[in-house]
């Protein structure tokens, strides 16, 4: 689940089954499912060829480094020795992978090693509250004020803001991480075991695990999940690269056991190997080159608690998720007190003010009140005073979302570091925090802040300074000032950069303040506010200059690979690569090496050192401009929405970014009836304003 797997979120596939009639049509449809069996040897051959090329390239690099070291002066040797060590490690990893044979293999139960020590992960604290009741309906709205561009969990436009509620937070992968302790707990696999070398993790599929359509989950379904994402039927570059680079081999041992071998032993190996969710073969019988169009609005059978039925998709209006009848995990530890409402209805409302009025009227059950105008002004209202709506400030230990300006360094003048530094000093974020957020928020200091020992708290965001901004712009060649106060080069080139962002009232207000104060620095900040789905498409095509956004990050470790590695910067022709998360279009050998080290770290020390170096590079190169952050979320909910208050879970799991993500709340239909009757009769209840802190526990 997304609230906890490492940020490698690889969701499961999608759709409602197709009703077939007639023998000839049945035969044709079945033949399409054979795509997987035909693809396996092709993919095995592809991986073998890719490894051979990688090995040849690695040998060239190894020989070059050895030669350079032999003639290097003493002051250069430490750096070259580190390069040599890394090159030898890469070579050893490739040779190990080649020694394994085919990437996909199919063996028998008798081939499972007999000396494995199996773990069940059942010793962690329970999640949720034993008082939780099943039933009822919770009504919310799309938080980004737009309807999802697709229901597909992968492929074009699938990385939208609602995918967490559809897939990442709902589907059960093989294993996941406990949302308070970050220890491995069962998902679709009921137990797992790690080989003595730490590279291979074996998983046993829970014998009762089924999809929402009642079909049993088999080990082979996990391989099918890889097929759907790694085949040429879909544009999915990050996930393809992730599977190819991280997984060395996947083997099934009959129907119930599989193993995933990593390229090398890593921290959180079981969680990384177990991040895959199974995919329904019945669902994918139609999978092919037309996947993106065919599956655009179809939801898959899921291993999780909620499904989306075809009749519950009202395009441009609402999506209803229904709790799976007789869900196989409903009585399992870590899940039995969660996923409680029978239905979750999410409605499109185009404006925050209208959504709040629906909440005030009781048409929406909960509302995030974190923004000061909702907390201090709008929620100071009779339904709160009368105890019908309850408010809470909920603190968490979630790493800080990297929200800020992502600068596309292929776009002039952002290819100039001095310009980027000047823009940092030209943005008056402290004024935004004081004016817009009433001083409740704080300045985000760095990219991937808040990961404990893996983050460097000494890094400080550049403050607003007219003098420092103009000095940086002058160093970049902008030495003259036009009649409008905006700096320009002697040749007339004006200092102007656009910021692409979703046009919502909050962001409009923030950027109006930033634009105005930037003028004093001689900088023209052009506002490119667009509807959120249009923003997403533009950014994915790398057509932005700067993008204001906050990308999901998940504990326990930070990720840099998808944001910084050159693989996701340029295509084979040297053009910016679309549909990747490298929004900086950044490409440099040292950041490539460090981002790989973070991804492949064997020890916490190795990960911490590489992560902090990357934080410093991002800061020094000024490619990310930190904005604001909070350590809490504020929630308003009608009193029939109940939240956990148990020893293990205070309101929500500690590592939930916002309280709904833990799915630990429930609808008390008796309290709902009582409250509705009280509103009609004029009866009131005590006003409730809670401040909630997470339980203490050791964290990375």
N, C-alpha and C positions, 0 to 999 in steps of 0.2 A: 503494500500500500504506500501511497505517496507520502503520507505523513512520516514514513520512516525509511523506505529503502534508500540506499545511496543514490545520489542524483544521477541515475542512469535510467531514469524512468522509461521503461520500455513497455508500453501498454499492450493489452491483448486485442484480438481482432473482432470483427463486427458484423452482425446481421441477424435478421429474422429468417427462418428457414423458408425455402421456396416450395410451394405445393406442386407436386408433379402428377401429371395424368398421362396415361398411355405408355405402353412398353417401350416404344421407340424413343420417346422423350426421356424416359428413365435411363435407358442405356446411354444416350448422349450425355446426360448430366453426370452419370457415374464415370464416364470416360474422362471428364474434365478433372476429376479428383486425382487421376493418375499423374497429374503434373508433379506432385511431390516425389513420387517414386522415380520418375524420369529425371527429376532435377538433382537428386542426391548425388549420383555419380558425376554429374556435370559440375556441381559445386565442389565436390571432393577434388576433382581435377583442377578447378580454378584455384582452390586454396593451395594445392601442391605447387602449381606454377607460380603463384604469388610468393610463397615461401622461398622458392628457388631464386627468384629475382631479388627478394629482400636479402637473402644470404649473400648473393653476389655483390650487392651494393654495400652490405655490411663488411665484406672482406676488403673491398676497395677502401672503405673508410678506416678499417683497422690497419691496413698496410700503410696508408698515408699518415696515420697518427704515429705509428711506430717509426717511420722514416723521419717525421718532423721532430720526434722526441730525441732521436739519436744525435741530431745536430743543433738542438735548441740550447740557448743560453740558460744559465741556472734560474734566472727569474721567470722564465717561461715554462720551466719543467713541471711545476705543480699543476698548472692548468692542463697541460698536455697529458700528464699522468691520470688526471681525473677523466679526461676524454677517452684515454686508452682503457681505463677500467669500465667505463660505460659501453664502449664499443665491444669489449670482450663479453660483457654481460648480455648485450644484444645478440651476439653471435651464439652464445651458449643457449639463449632462449630459442633461437631459430633452429639450432641443431636438435634441441629437445623436442620441439614440435615436429620436426621431420622424422624423428625416431618413432613417433606415435603411429604413423600410418594415416589412413583416411580420417578426415575430420568427423564425418558421420559414420558410425558403425552400429551393427545390430547383433547382439550376442544373446546368450541364454541365461536364465537365472543361475545356472550352475557356475557361470563365470564370475559371479560376484565374489570378491575376496572374502575369505572366511574369517579373517582376523580383524574386521572392522569394528570399531567401537561406536555404536549408534547413539545419537542424542535425540531427545524429544523436546527439550526446551520448555518444560512445563514448570520450572521453578521460579519464574519471574512473577511479579505482582499482577493480580487481576487488573483488567482495564474496565473502567466504568463503575456502576453502582448497582448492587443487588436489588435496590428498590425499583429499578427501571421496569417500565411496563411496555408491552408490545401493543401496537394499534395506533389509530389516529392518522392525521394528515398534517404535515408541516408545509407551510407555504412561504416561499422566498422569491427573490427576483434575481435576474442575472446581474452580478455585481459590476460588470463592465458596461452595462446598459446596452448590450447588443446581443443578437441571437447568434448562436454558434454557426460558423460557416459550413460545418459538416458534422456528421456523427461518427465518421470513421476515426478509429484511435490512432491511425498512422497514415502517412501519405500527405498530399498537398493540403495545407491549411488546417491540419489536425492539431497543431500545438496551440490551441486557443485556451482562453481562461476557464472554460467550463469543463475541460477534459478531466480535471482532477475529480470533480463530482461525478462524472460519468464512468471513469475508468481507474485513474491512478489511486484514488482513495478507496475504491470499491473492490476491484478485481483482486483475487488472491493469487500471488505468485507462488513459487515453490516454498519459499520461506520469506519472512520479513523481519523487521527490527522492532523491538518493543518500544512504544512511543514515550517511555520515561527512562528506561535503563539502557536502551540501544543494544540489548542482547538479542541474539537470534531466537525467533519463535516460529512455530509451524504456520504454514499457509496451506497450500494444496498438498504438500509433503508432510506426513505425520512424523517422520524422523529422517535424520541425515547423519552422515559419517564422513570424516575427512581422512585422506590417505596420510601416511606417515611423513611424506615429503611436503605436505601442505598444499599440493597443487590440484588434487582431484577431490571433488565432493560428490558423494553418492546420496541420492534422494529416493525415499520410498513414498510413492503416491498413496495418500490416505485411501483405504479401500472403500470409504463411503463418499468420496469426493465425486460430485456430479456437476454438470452444467445446469443452467436454469431451465433448459428444456428436458431435463431428466436423464440425459445421456451420461454415461460413466466417463470419467477422466482416465486416460491411459498415458503411460510414459511417452509414447510416440507423439502425443499431442504437443509436447514441449518442443520437439524437433519441428513439428508443423508450424509452430509459432515463429521459429527462426526462419523457416522457408518463406512465410508470407512477407516478412520484413526485409529479407536479404536477396530475394529474387529480383530479376529485372522487370518484373511486373509493376514495380512501385518505385517512385522517386523518394528515397529515404536515406540520404547519404550518411548522416550521423550514426544511425542505428546499424547500417551495413558495416561501417568502419568499426563500430563498437564490437560487434560480434567477431569480426575478422581479427581484430587486434587483441581482444581480451580472452576469447575462448580458443583453446587449442584443440579440443575434441569433445564430442558429445556422443554418448553411447547409451542405447537402451538394453536392458537385460530382461526381456520378456515384457509383460504388460505393466508391471508395477514399479520397476526400479530403473533408474537412469543415473548416469554420472556426467558431470561437467568438469572438464579439466581446464584449468587456467594456464596461461602462458608461463606463469611462474607463481610461486607462493606469494600471497598478498595479505595485507590486513583485511579483516572482515571477508575472508575468502568465501565462507558459506553464504553470506548475504549477497556478494557479487555473483557467485555462481547460481544462486537461487532467485535472482531477480526476474527470471523469465516466468511468464504465465502460460498455461496451456491454451491451445486454440482448438476449437471444435472442428473436426474433419467434416461433419455434416454441414456445418455452416460454410466451409470453404470449398464445397464441391463446385461452386461457380467461380472460384478465384482464377484470374487470368490477366491478360494485358489490359483489359478494360476495368480493372479493379477500382480505380479511383471514381469512375462514373457509376459503375454498377452498385457499389457499396456506399455511395455518398450519404444516404439517409437510412441506412439499415444498421441495427444494433445487434451485436453478437450474443449468443448464449454465453453467460458469464459464470464464473466460479464464485463470484461475490454475492452480496445480499440483495442487490437491486438490479432489475432489468428495465428496459424501455420497450414497451410494446408498440407495434406500428400505429395503432389508433391513438397513442398518447403523445405522438409528435405532431404538434400544431405549428407548422413552419411560420416563423416570424412572430409567434405568440407565446408558446409555452412548451415545456417538456415535462412529462410526469414519469417519475421512476417508481416502480412498484416492488415492494418487498417480495422476494422469491418465495413462493409457497413451499413449505417444507424444506427450506434451505438446509443443505447438508451440514453446515457448520454452526447452526443456530444454538446448539447446546455445548459447543466447544469452549474451553478456557480461552480467554482473550477476546472472544467474540460474542458470548452469550448475553452480555449486558450492553451490547452496542447494536447499531443499525435497527433501531426500535420502531419508528413510524411505519405504518403500512404503506404509505405513499409520501413521496417528496415531490411537490409541484413547484417548478421554477418558471416564473412568468417574466416576459419582456416588458420592461418599463423604460422609456427612453430618457427620463430625467430623474435625477436623485430626489428632487423636491416632490415629484409625483409619487415616487416609490415610498417616500417617508409618509406622505398623506395616506397612502393605502395601509401602511403599518399603523399609523395613528388611529385609523378607522377600524382596525382589527381584520383587514383583508390580507395582510401579511403577518406572520407569527413572530418573526424576529427581524432585527435590523442592526447592522453594525453602526455604532454611534461614535466611533473613534475620532472622526473629524470634529473639531471643537464646536462648529456651529450647530451640530446635531446634539452634542453633549450639553453644552452650556445654554443653548437657546431653545432649539426646537423641541427637545425632549423635556423641557421644563413646562409640563402641560398637565391638565387634569387627570388623564389616564394613569400618569406616573404618581401624582399626589394621592390618588384614590387607591393605589395599590394594584391596579389592573395590569399595568406594565411594570416589570421589574428591571432595574439596571445593574450592570456589573462592570467593574474594571478588572480585567483578567491578565495578570502578568504571565510571561512564559520564558522559556530558556531557548527559544528557537533562534538559530543564527540570523543575523540581520540580512534582509533581502537586499541584494545589490541594486538599489533603485537610484537612477541618476541618468546622466547623459552618456550614451555610447557613441563615440566619435569614429566615423568611417575615415580612416587615415588614407584612403585612396582618393578622397575628394579634397581638392585644393580649396581653401588654404590649410585644411586640417592635416595635410601631409607635413606641415611645419610644426615642430615641437614647441617653438616659442609661441606660436599662435594658440596652440592647445593650452599651454600654461597661462597665457593671457586670458583666455576664456574662463579658466578656473577662477582667476582672481576677479573676473568681471561679473560673476554670478553671486548675488547677495542672498545666499541661502539663509543666513541668520535672520535677515529681515522677514523672509518668508515664514520662518519658524515662529517669529514673534508676532507677526501680523495675522497670518492665516491660521496658524496652529496654536495661538495664544501662549506660546512658550512651553507647551506640553510635550512637544516632540523635541528631538535632539538632532544634531548634525551627524549624518553618516560619515565615518572617517575614512573608510577604505573598502575596496572590493573584497568580498568574503570575510567581512568582520563578524566576530562572535563565535568562531569555531574553537574557542578555548586555546589549547596548546598549539593549534594549527594556524592561529592568527597572530599577527604582530600588533599589539595595542599601541606601540610607539608611533605608528603612522598617523599623521594628522592631516585632515583635508585642508587645502589652501583657503585662506580666508578672503573675503571680499576686500579688495584694496585697489582704489583708482590708480595710485602711484605704481604699484607692482604690475597691474594689468597693462598700463601704458608702457612701462619699461619693457615688458615682454613683447608687446606688439611692435615697439620701436626696433627691438632686436630682430624681428621678423621682416623689417623693411617698411613698416607702416609709419612713416615719419611726418606725414602732412595731415592736416585736419580740414575737412570740407565744411561748407557753410552750414550743414546740418549737424555738425559736431562729430561726425563719423570719420575715423581715420582712413587714410588711403596711402597707397604707394605713390612715389613721384610720377609713375606712368599713368596714374588714375585709377588703379585697381582698388575698389572699396572693400573695407574690412566688414564682410557680411557673411553670415552662415545661417542656414535654416535649421530649425529643430522640429522634427516630426513627432507628433504625439496624438493620443486619442482625445478628441475634443469633448471633454466633460467639464462642467462648471469649475470643479476644484482645480484642474490643470490649467484651464483658461486663466483663472485668477492668479495662480502661482507664476505662470509664464509672463503675464502682463507686468507683474512686479519685477521679475528678472529682466525683462526687455527694457523697462524704463531705467533701471539703475545701470544697465550695461551701457546705455548711451553716454553716461558720465565718464565711462572708460574709453569712449571712442569706438565702441563695438555695436554693430547692428545685428541684433538677434531677430531673425525672420521667423515668424510663427507659422508652422505648417500643421495646423490642427485638422485632423481627418477622423472619419468614423473608424472605430477600433479595428474592424476587419480589414479596412483599406490600409490602415497603418501597418497591420501585420503583413499583408501581402507586399507592400512597398519595402518594408525592412527586410523581408525574406529574399527579395530580389536585389538587395544591397543598393537600392536607389536613394537611400537617405544620406544626409550629411551628418546630422546628429539625431539620435533617437532618445526620447525620454521614456524610460520603461523600467520595470523591476522584474527580473527573471527569477523564477523559482530556484531555490537552493535547499538542499535537504541534509540534515545531520546523518551520520556523525562526522563526515569528512568533507572538505571543500572540493569543488571541481574547477579545473581550469582548461582541461583538454578541449572541450567543445567550444570554448570562448576564445582560445588563443592559438591553437595548433594550426599550422599552415595548411594542413590537409583540408581544413574547412574555410580557408581564405580564398584560394584561387583554383580554377579548374585547369585542365591540361593545356588550354590555350592561353592561360595567363589572365583570364577574366575573373572578376569577383564571382565566387561560387554561390549560387542561390540555394535557398532552403537549408541553411546551416545557421548555427547560433554564434558564429564568429562575426558579430555585428561590427567589430572594429576593422574587419578585413585585415587582420594583423598577421604578419608572417616574419619570423626571425628564428634562426637556429637555436639560440639560447633558451628562448621561451618554449620552443618545441621540446627541447630536452627536459626542461624543468616540468612542463605540464605532463610529460610522460612519466617522470619520476613520481609526481604526486599520484598519478593514476595507478602506477605499478609498485608503489612503495612496499617494502618488506617489513619496515619497522616504523613506529611512530616518530622516532627521531628523524629518519630519512624524509618522511612525509612533511614533518614540521619545518625542516630546514628548506626544502624545495618550495613549500607553500609560501613561506615568509619572503623568500627571494622573489617569487612571482608578484606578491603583493607590492613589494618595493618597486619592481619594474613597472607595474601598472601605474603606480603613483608617480614615479620619476618621469615616465613617458607621457603622463597626463592624458591617457586615452579614455579613461573613465572618470567622470566628474561626479563625485558622491553628492547626494541630495539630503534627504532627511530619513529618520527612522524612529521607531518606537519600541519599547520593551513590553508593550501591553496592547490589548485590544479592548474596546468598550462595546458592550452588547446590550441591546434592549430586547426584551422578550415578553410577550403576554404570559401571564402567570401560569397558564396551563402547559407551557414549555418548561419542563423540569430539567435541571442540570445535576450531574453527579456531585456528591459531597461525601465521598468515602475516604478511607485512609490512603488509598492508592491514587485516587483521581479527584482533584479539586477542580470542579467545573469542566475541565478538559485535560487531556494528557499534556504534560509539560512541554513536549516537543511538537505541539500543534501550533502552526503559525496563527491561526485564528480558531476559536473554540468549536465551530461547526465541524472542522476537519476530523475531529476524533470520533464523530458519530456516537457520542455517549449520551446525548440528550434524549428525552422521550416526551410524548404527548400524554398528559393525564386527562383523559376524557371526562372524568368526574369533576376535576377542577375546572375544566373548560365549561361544562354545563353550569357549575356553581358561579363562575365568573360572569357568564352571559346573563344568568338570572339576576345577579347582583347589579349589573349595569342597568338592567330594566327597572329594578326596584329602587335603585339609588344607594344600595348598601356599598360600603367601602371596606378596604383592607389596609393594613399598615404599609406605608411607603417602604420600598426595598431598594437600597443602594449598597451593593457588595463590593469589597475589594478582595481579590483572590490571588494568593501566591501559590506556586506549585510546591509539591512535597520536596524536601531536600533529598538529593541523591547524588552520587558521584557521576561526573560527566567528563568527557574528554577535554 
